[in-house]
Amino acid sequence: MSKVKIETLTPVHIGSGEFLRHNSDFVKYNYKSDLYLCVLNPRKILDLIGVERLSGWVSLIENGGDIKEYVSRVAGNVSPLEYSLRYFRSLTSVINLNDTLKESMHDGVGVPYIPGSSIKGAIRSAVVATLSENRDNLENLIIDKNVFSNKEKVNATKVESKLLGADPNSDVFRFIRVGDAYFDKGSEIAIRLINLNIRERESLIDSGKQQLVEAINKGVESVIQLKVDKEYYHWTQKNWNGKNLLGLLSDRMCDESLLFDLINKHTKKLLEEELDYWQNVADADYIGAEPYIDNIKSMLNIVHSCKRGSECVLRIGHASGWRFITGAWTEDYDIFEDKIVPSARPGNHKYEGYDFPKSRRMGEKSEMLGFVKLTLI
């Protein structure tokens, strides 16, 4: 079993699925010229105000009242830090009472973490994209026709079954185990996501669909366990019918160093394609992509500087974009525009004149979310 250092190169958001409401689930707090967001602990608030004021507190929330002012008035001049589950710095302003915060994942004691399943899923996407290169026979497997309705659906299930194993019991990723990455409390920040959006207007910056997001800050580290179960792999290779396929995988996936090289090569390819695309957009006299392009170049420099066999850059989590989440391996298929894009983009008929994907989620300062660096220890 190998130990792997994981370092966040940009903010990373792995969502808990919860949206926290401003002045109900969290409040703002200014401390030493910095803005903090405090996620409230109802039990602590109740201890401060007394159970006899419970109905008044509930009424206050329903009517959009000021919780900080209420608690201070009832319980004395107490800081929100004293009745919070956790608090963290915000790199953006909270606009109004309707702002919601997309919460990131924490364990039972409030420690922020990246699940091993998320890391493993991103590795899986890189492997599938690599294995599918120059495999034209996969195109027909993407279309899934319902025998009852005769309607066509697009998904990669059959492709992954062909490449990685017919079912969960024979899936070759069973022999790769990735542990969770736990970070120190206080590693979180709040940022605001906006869109870089291809549209008819000159400016590419689209602030119309903003989202306040809690994320693990860039520049923080953790250590995870990564195990490639070679014994199980060789047993599978001997007993499973897909021996030839496993031969393709053996060099890369039974050796952590070669697996890292595969991941880094995949990330490099997607970043280079992303850079080429947005440089062409900028050359078409659109305004607003320049900072985003600079950030792509900076990330490419980090990818290029990785030590072969021991370092790689991986992208995971929310706002990674369709191309990084899927690996973009279907883009060269003949059915991409006619079949895959309409399935992947809701309301596609409204955007048929635009490239797919036509937008990117990023921070207010054009930050690209979701990049981590893995280093074999």
N, C-alpha and C positions, 0 to 999 in steps of 0.2 A: 504494500500500500504506500502510495506516494503522498507527501505533504506538498501542497501547492499554495503559494501566496497569491491572494487576489487583491488587487489594488484598483479602486475606482478612478478612472481617468476623466470621467464626466459624471454629473449627477445620475443616479440610477433609481428608477421607481419600479418596484414590484408591488402591485396594488393588493390591498386586503379585501377590496370589493366594497368598502364603506366610503361614504361621502359625509364629511363632518360639516355641520352648519355653523356659520359664523355667529357668535354671541348666543349659541345654544350648546354646541359641542366644543367649541374653542373660542378663545378671546385673544385680543392683541395686548401686548405689554411692552412698553418702551423701557429699555434698561441700558444705561451708559451709551446713549446715542444709537443703539441697535434696536431693531424691532424683533420681538419674539412672539411666537404663537404658542399659547398654552392650551393643551388638550385637557378639558375639565374632568375632574373625578367627582361624580355625583355624591358618592359616599362622604367625601371630605367636605363638600359644600353643605350637605345635610348636617354633618357634625357641627359645622360652624354656625349655621342659622337656626338649628333646632327643628325637630320633626313637626312642631306645631305650626311652622311657617311653610310647610311643604306645598299646600294649595296655592299660597301667594307666589311661591317660586315658579310653580307650573304655569300659573296665569301670566307671570312676567315673561316667560319664554314664549308662550302662545301669542302675546301681544308685541313681541319684538323689543322688550325692555332691555335696559343695560344691566347685565349680570354683575359686572365688576362693581358698578356703583351700588347695586343692591346689597351685595355681600359685604362691602366695606361699611355701608350704612348700618346694617344689622349686626355684623360681627366685629366691628371696629376696623381700623385702617390696615387691612391685611392685603398682602401681595397675592396676585393670581398664582404665583409659584407655589404658594402654600396649599392651594387646593387643586393642583393639576396632577394628572397622570404622568405627563411629560411635557417638556417645552423645548423649543428649538428656534434657531434664528431664521428669520424670513428675509430673503433677498429681494422681495417685492412688497409693494403696498397691498393692503386689503382694501378693496375698493368700496364695498358697501355691505349692508347687512345680508344681502342675498348671496354673497360669496360663499362657495362651498370648497372644502379642502379634500382632495382625493388622497385618502390615507394610504401609507405604505405598510408593509407587513412588519409585525413585531411578534416576539414570542410571548409566553404567558407572564413574564416579568418585565415586559416593555423594552426588550433589547431588539434593535432593528436587525433584520437579516435578509439575505438572499437565499431562497430555498435551493437546495441541490438539484431539485427537479427542473428549476428554471435554467440553471447552468447546463444541465444535461440536455435539455430540450434545444438550447442554442447550439450545442455541439452536434446534436443529431441533425439539425438543419444544415450545418456546414458539411457533414458527411454525406447526406442525401444529395446536396447540390453537387458535390465533387463526384459521386458515383454516377450521377445522371448525365454528366457531360458526355456528349457525342453518343447518346443512347436514344436514337430516334424511335426505337420500338416501344418506348414508354408513352408516347403521345396518346395512343388509343386507350390507355389504361386510366387516363384522367377523367374521361367522360363516364359518368355513372347514370345509366338510364333506368328509371323506375318502370318495372314491368307492368304495373297496374295503370299508372297515369300516362306512361310513355314520355314523361317529362325528363329532360336531361339536367343532371347536376354535375358540378365539377368538384372533385376532391382528390387528394393525393394518397388516399388510403391504399389503393391497389398498387400504386407505384412503390410506396414504402414497404408493402408486403413483399413485392418482388425483389427489392433491393436489400432489405434488412431481415426478412423472415415472414413466413406466412401468417403467424399468429403470435400472441404475447409469449407463448412457451418457446418458440423458435426464433424470436427476435434477437438479433446479435447484440443489441444494446443491453440485454440482460447482464452481460458480463462487464459492463462499465457502471461503476457505482460512484456517485459524487455526493459529498457531504454538504450540509448547509454552511453558509458563510455568515458568522455572527460578528457584528460591529459594536463598538463602544456606544453606550448611551450618550446622546448628544451629537451623534454623527449625522443626524437628520438636518435638513434645511427645507424651507418652502420656496418654491420658484413658480413663476407664472409661464405657462405654455401659450404660444401663439402659433400661427401657421405661416409658412412660406408657401405661397399659393400661386400656381400658374393660372392666370385669368386675363380677361381682356383689358383690364386697367393697367396702367404703366407700372405702378408699384406692386412688388410681389408680397410685401408684408401685409398680412391679414390678421388684424386684432379682434375680429368679430366673434371668434369662437375661442375665447380665452378659458383657461382652466388653471386654478390654483392647485399645485401638486406638492405633496410631501415626498422628499427623496433622500436617499443616502448621499451625502456630500461627496464631491470629488476629492481625491487625495487621501482617502482613508483605507486602511488595510485590514485584512483578516487572513486566516489560514484555514484551508479546507483539506479534507481527505479525498483523494482520487484513487480508486482501485480498479485496475484492469485485471479481471479474474482469468488469468491465462489457462488455468486448468480447466475451467468450465468452457472456455473458448475452444480448446483443443478437443474436448469431448464433443462439443457441438459440431465442430468441423468433421469429426469422424462419423457422427451418427446422423447428421441432418443431410437432406438431399441436396441442399444448396452449396456443395463443397466448392464449386468454382467461384461463386460469389464470395465466400468466406476467404478464399485465397486472395481476392482483390483487397479485402479488408485487413488481412493479417499484418501486412507490413506497417499499416498506419495505426491500427487500433489496439494491437497487442504490445505496442511500444509507445509509452507516453510521449517520448521525444518526437516521434514521427507523427503522432496525433496532433501535437502542438504545431508542427510545421504545416499540417493540413489546415488547421483552423486559421493560422496566420495568413496562409495563401488565399483562403476563401475571403477573409476580411479585407485583405489588400485588393482583391479583384473587385469586390462590391464598392469599396471606397474610390477606386480609380474610375469605375463606371459612373459613380455619383458625381465625381469631380468633372468628368468630361461632359456629363449632361448639363450641370448647372453653369459651367463655363460657356456652353453653347447658348443657354438661356440668357446669360448676361451679355453675350455678344449680340443678342437680338434686341438690345436697348431696353431691356427690363431693368428696373432699379430695385435694389434691396437684397440681392443674393450675395453681394461681395463679402460681408462678414461670415456668412455661412460657408462660402467657398474657402475662406482663410482657415476656418475651423476644420474643414475636410483635409486641407493640406497639412495642418498641424497633426491631425490624427494619423495621416499617412506617414509622416515622418517618424512617429512612434512605432508604427507597424514595421517600417523599414529598419529601424534600429534594434528590433527584437533579436536576441541571440538564438540562432537556429537550434532547435531541439530542446530548448529550456524556457522560452518565453513566447507568448502569443497574445494577440488582442482579440477579444470576443465582444459581441454586442448582444445585450439582453434587455428584457423588460419593456415597459410602456414607452411609447413614442420612439420605438426603434424603427418603425416604418415597415411597410409591406415587403420591400425587397430584402431587408435584413432578417425579418421574421421567417419568411418562406425560403430564403436562399436565392430567389429570382431565377431558378433553373428552368422555368417554363417560358421565359420571355422570347426564346428563339423558335418556339413551336408555331406551326402554321395556324393553329387554332387559338393562339393567344388573344388576338383582338376580338375574334368572333364569339369565342366560348368562355375563355378564362376571365377576361376583363369584366364582362357583364355579370358573371357570377361573383366576382370579388368586390365590385363597386356597386353599392345600392344606388338605384336611380340613375343607372349608367346612361340612359337615353338623354339626360340633361347635359352630359359631359362628353358626348361622342366626338366632339371636335378637339378634345384635349388629350394630352399624353396620360398614360397611367403608370404609376400614381401621379396625380397632379399637385399634391401638396406634401409638405413635411412638417411635422410637429417639432418645435424647438423652443428654447428658452427666450426670454425677452432680449438677451444679448447674443442671440443666434447660437446658443449652446446646443450641441448635439447630445442627446441623452443616451445612456445605456452602455457606454464603453467601459470595459474592465480589462486589466492586464493580468494574465496568469503567468506565474513563474514557478517552475519546478524547484523545490528546495532540496 
